[in-house]
């Protein structure tokens, strides 16, 4: 099983937009994609389903237990699994970090880069190092920086990612909008959602995913039960 979990440093950094762009790009490229949403929410689930044409399932360790999370993940029969995190990586009893640890998922960390460059690197390294002080093991395999302000800003973040040793997938100028606002109408009838998941951003993210080393996108197999497990 291969894919990624989209985590964020906090709420509102662009996790939904990045997730939708990946779902759109992979689907347009002809891949079968299974999506999941962390937590009990339903708004993002409906957005996922409109782009993939497949049911999206919720994963919640507090409500389902670890066995339930693994069991539902094992239902995925697709080329890629894309999981949208909830809130900040370490927030809540069923945090994104906890789910990532349970299923051995590689994570893409989404960071709001507005009005900062070196602090982006400090934030990413902080999240990586803080995980060692928690019960959860994280594999942050890439970073997406949102709300960058200029070409120079992007280049500064790229340079800092090289110097700091983390993999910067891509930077975007903005990810404005929220699922609560844009969920009312179908994707093809909603200009705001069309803007958020533009074909260009979808292609860029999809290429980064397809070019990534396959090992970095693999879920830890020992943590995923067989499909027949109940």
C-alpha positions in Angstrom: 0.0 0.0 0.0 1.4 3.4 -0.9 0.3 7.0 -0.5 0.5 9.9 1.9 -1.2 11.4 4.9 -1.6 15.2 4.6 -0.8 16.8 8.0 -0.7 20.5 9.0 1.1 22.6 11.6 -2.4 23.9 12.6 -5.9 24.3 11.3 -6.2 26.6 8.2 -2.8 26.0 6.6 -4.3 24.4 3.5 -4.6 20.6 4.2 -7.9 20.3 2.4 -6.7 22.2 -0.7 -3.5 20.1 -0.9 -5.5 16.9 -0.4 -8.1 17.8 -3.1 -5.3 18.8 -5.5 -3.7 15.4 -5.1 -7.0 13.6 -5.5 -7.8 15.5 -8.7 -4.3 15.1 -10.2 -4.1 11.4 -9.6 -7.6 10.8 -10.8 -7.0 12.8 -14.0 -3.9 10.8 -14.6 -5.9 7.6 -14.6 -5.0 6.2 -11.2 -7.4 4.7 -8.8 -7.3 6.7 -5.5 -8.8 5.8 -2.2 -9.2 8.8 0.2 -9.7 8.9 3.9 -10.5 11.8 6.3 -9.3 11.8 9.9 -12.0 12.6 12.5 -15.8 12.3 12.3 -16.5 15.2 10.0 -18.5 14.8 6.7 -17.9 18.0 4.7 -14.4 17.2 3.5 -15.6 13.6 2.9 -18.1 14.8 0.3 -15.5 16.9 -1.5 -13.2 13.9 -1.7 -16.0 11.8 -3.2 -16.8 14.3 -5.8 -13.2 14.2 -7.1 -12.6 10.5 -6.9 -16.0 9.1 -7.6 -15.4 6.6 -4.7 -16.6 6.5 -1.1 -14.3 8.3 1.4 -14.0 6.8 4.8 -13.4 8.5 8.2 -10.6 7.2 10.5 -10.9 8.0 14.2 -8.8 6.1 16.8 -10.9 7.5 19.7 -14.2 6.2 18.2 -13.0 3.2 16.3 -9.9 2.0 18.3 -6.6 1.1 16.7 -8.0 -2.2 15.3 -10.9 -0.4 13.7 -8.6 2.1 12.0 -6.4 -0.6 10.6 -9.4 -2.6 9.5 -10.9 0.3 7.5 -7.6 1.2 6.0 -7.3 -2.4 4.8 -10.4 -1.9 2.7 -8.5 0.3 0.3 -8.2 -1.3 -3.2 -6.5 1.4 -5.1 -3.2 2.6 -6.7 -2.8 5.3 -4.0 -4.2 6.1 -0.6 -4.5 9.8 0.2 -5.5 10.7 3.8 -6.4 14.2 5.0 -5.4 14.9 8.5 -7.3 17.0 11.1 -6.3 20.2 12.9 -2.7 20.3 13.9 -0.5 17.2 13.7 -0.5 16.7 17.5 -4.0 18.0 18.4 -6.5 15.8 20.1 -7.0 12.2 21.4 -7.2 10.9 17.9 -4.5 13.2 16.5 -3.0 13.0 13.0 0.3 11.9 14.7 -1.5 9.0 16.4 -3.2 7.8 13.3 0.1 8.1 11.3 1.8 6.0 13.9 -1.0 3.4 14.0 -1.0 2.8 10.3 2.7 3.6 9.5 1.7 6.3 7.1 4.3 8.7 5.5 3.3 12.3 6.1 3.4 15.5 4.0 3.6 18.4 6.4 1.7 21.6 5.3 3.2 24.8 6.6 1.9 28.4 6.4 4.9 30.3 5.1 3.3 33.8 5.1 5.7 36.5 6.3 8.4 34.0 7.2 11.1 32.0 5.5 13.8 30.8 8.0 11.0 30.2 10.5 9.5 27.7 8.1 12.6 25.6 8.4 12.5 26.0 12.2 8.9 24.9 12.3 9.5 21.8 10.2 12.5 20.8 12.2 10.6 21.5 15.4 7.8 19.1 14.3 10.2 16.4 13.3 12.1 16.6 16.6 9.1 17.1 18.9 7.7 13.7 17.7 10.5 12.0 19.6 9.1 13.4 22.8 5.7 11.8 22.1 4.5 8.2 22.0 4.1 8.5 18.2 6.6 7.8 15.5 6.4 10.1 12.5 7.8 9.9 9.0 7.7 13.3 7.4 8.7 12.6 3.9 7.9 16.0 2.4 6.8 19.6 3.1 4.3 21.8 1.3 4.7 25.5 2.0 1.5 27.6 1.4 0.9 31.4 1.1 4.4 32.2 -0.2 4.7 35.8 -1.3 7.2 36.0 -4.2 9.8 34.1 -6.3 12.5 35.2 -3.8 10.4 33.9 -0.9 10.1 30.6 -2.6 13.8 30.4 -3.4 14.7 31.3 0.3 12.5 28.4 1.5 14.0 26.0 -1.1 17.5 27.0 0.0 16.6 26.5 3.7 15.1 23.1 3.0 18.3 22.0 1.4 20.4 23.3 4.3 18.1 21.9 6.9 17.7 18.5 5.3 14.0 18.2 4.7 12.3 17.6 1.3 10.3 20.6 0.1 7.8 19.3 -2.4 6.3 22.6 -3.6 5.3 26.1 -2.6 2.0 27.8 -3.4 1.1 31.5 -3.3 -2.2 30.8 -1.5 -4.8 28.3 -0.4 -7.6 30.6 0.6 -11.1 29.2 1.2 -12.5 26.6 3.6 -14.4 23.4 3.1 -17.3 24.7 5.2 -17.8 27.5 2.6 -17.2 25.7 -0.6 -19.1 22.5 0.1 -22.5 23.6 -1.0 -22.3 22.8 -4.7 -20.7 20.2 -6.9 -17.0 20.7 -7.9 -17.8 21.4 -11.5 -20.3 24.1 -10.6 -18.3 25.8 -7.9 -15.8 28.4 -9.2 -14.1 28.8 -5.8 -13.4 25.1 -5.5 -12.3 24.9 -9.1 -9.8 27.7 -8.3 -8.5 25.9 -5.2 -7.9 22.6 -7.0 -6.7 24.1 -10.3 -5.3 21.6 -12.8 -1.9 23.2 -12.6 -1.6 22.8 -8.8 -3.0 19.3 -9.1 -0.4 18.3 -11.7 2.5 19.8 -9.7 1.6 17.9 -6.6 0.9 14.7 -8.5 4.3 14.8 -10.2 6.0 15.2 -6.9 4.1 12.2 -5.6 4.9 10.1 -8.6 8.6 11.0 -8.6 9.1 10.4 -4.9 11.1 7.2 -4.1 8.5 4.4 -3.8 9.9 3.4 -0.4 9.1 6.8 1.0 5.4 6.4 0.1 5.0 2.9 1.5 2.8 2.3 4.6 4.5 0.0 7.1 3.0 -3.4 6.1 3.3 -5.0 9.5 0.8 -2.4 10.8 -1.9 -3.0 8.2 -4.1 -6.1 8.7 -5.2 -8.3 5.8 -8.3 -7.3 3.9 -10.2 -10.2 5.4 -9.5 -9.2 9.0 -12.5 -8.3 11.1 
